[in-house]
Amino acid sequence: MFPIEKIRSRFPSLERNIGKRKAVFFDGPGGSQVPTSVTSAMNEYLLRNNANTGMSFATSLETDEVISETLRACADFIGCEDHREIVFGQNMTSLNFQLAGALSRTWGVDDEVVVTRLDHDGNVGPWALAAEWSGAKLRKIGINPEDCTLDMESANEVITERTVLVAVGAASNLSGTINDVKKIVEIAHSFGAEVVVDAVHLAPHSLVDVSNLGCDFLLCSPYKFFGPHQGILWGKKERLEELPVAKLRVATEELPFRWMTGTQSHEGMAGTKAAIEHIAWIGREVSGNPELSRRDALISAFGAIEEYEQELCLRMLEGLGAIEKLKIWGISEPNRISERAPTVSFTHPSMSAKEIAERLAEKGIFVWAGNFYALELTEALGLEPEGVVRAGVLHYNSMEEVDFFIEAVASILS
Ligand SMILES: Cc1ncc(COP(=O)(O)O)c(C=O)c1O
């Protein structure tokens, strides 16, 4: 059994009332709620260990320890061996701009950079700009509009011997589509191109495993997986060592710190480690084995989280699908549930997305309306400027909330 009540009791925000009932947090794709263990770790750091790094007094040594332990936790989280391959930053977008700046220094007019029409702009914009600055050509992998999946024929056409880089998302933050990243990596590598994976949307739902994906770089954001507002970049050691990243001359060449500009949010690191420990705790709970290593606990946790979230998502798809004229943008067939994250976007001809979201907010249901920066996709689907309503399920949501949400959407649109 998935320990939903135990999990929910760790998140004080879930106790919040709007009107007569508890608020329903389906806004997770924009940022998840945070368990007490995360804020306690951040408090503890700031109240007892707060210092800058690299000196021999107690709090500075403790800060170095917090950083090192967090990098190790992140290595377990994304499945890499060497914690020096983990770079911390303000958020995914800033880190991707930094990466694009470094990678594009060697590009020229004969090179091509490939992005997709399914990606968040955080994994499109930095590459479009880097292409513009370096003279490289930008190309785009198209989508199949009927189910919001990547068009693999287009991928095979667009990725060629001229390609230097392919930027692809692990999962769409609008349609929830989980992409066949391994296939994209295989095609890109066959032409000697590198692959950057945006795992921001996938990371709260499924295990990230860079060694299995075979990609060259991967990014995610702890604030989407129950931690503080931070970003993480993973890259292979040899590349992180040699790339001409923008850094101060006084800053160290040591990995990963040559990529980490200025003073970092040490409290954010303490919180990120606690967020990863929260997920590992779920893995130990569901397996009944408190001795599991952190990586094994994460594997166990994500197995259970996927199963639990899929049940909720199936109910949501079924309930929304039964509302007349409501259009779900993305995979909706129950037998394809493992091809999507539990993030469901929809529109209805009788009311704008914004108004539906406002009416749901009045009932205490928190959802987003708009394009959520997945601009390539909303443009490809002809959904600009209004966008869609997006309801995202996370492991702390319940079936009761899904049922209440379906009832609410049905009554608003009736
Ligand atoms: C799929 C995806 N990629 C990238 C981002 C940008 O992440 P960040 O806010 O950490 O820059 C988001 C944020 O919503 C996202 O959902």
The ligand as an SDF file (V2000), in Angstrom:
LIG
                    3D

 16 16  0  0  0  0  0  0  0  0999 V2000
    9.9830   21.0310  -18.5860 C   0  0  0  0  0  0  0  0  0  0  0  0
   10.5830   22.2570  -17.9620 C   0  0  0  0  0  0  0  0  0  0  0  0
   11.7980   22.6460  -18.3420 N   0  0  0  0  0  0  0  0  0  0  0  0
   12.3900   23.7330  -17.8250 C   0  0  0  0  0  0  0  0  0  0  0  0
   11.7620   24.5120  -16.8890 C   0  0  0  0  0  0  0  0  0  0  0  0
   12.4620   25.6910  -16.3480 C   0  0  0  0  0  0  0  0  0  0  0  0
   12.9570   25.3840  -15.0800 O   0  0  0  0  0  0  0  0  0  0  0  0
   13.5380   26.4900  -14.1120 P   0  0  0  0  0  0  0  0  0  0  0  0
   12.3730   27.2540  -13.5500 O   0  0  0  0  0  0  0  0  0  0  0  0
   14.2900   25.7190  -13.0740 O   0  0  0  0  0  0  0  0  0  0  0  0
   14.4320   27.3750  -14.9140 O   0  0  0  0  0  0  0  0  0  0  0  0
   10.4640   24.1580  -16.4580 C   0  0  0  0  0  0  0  0  0  0  0  0
    9.7400   24.9870  -15.4940 C   0  0  0  0  0  0  0  0  0  0  0  0
    8.5390   24.9910  -15.4400 O   0  0  0  0  0  0  0  0  0  0  0  0
    9.8700   22.9930  -17.0110 C   0  0  0  0  0  0  0  0  0  0  0  0
    8.6390   22.5900  -16.6360 O   0  0  0  0  0  0  0  0  0  0  0  0
  1  2  1  0
  2  3  1  0
  2 15  2  0
  3  4  2  0
  4  5  1  0
  5  6  1  0
  5 12  2  0
  6  7  1  0
  7  8  1  0
  8  9  2  0
  8 10  1  0
  8 11  1  0
 12 13  1  0
 12 15  1  0
 13 14  2  0
 15 16  1  0
M  END
$$$$
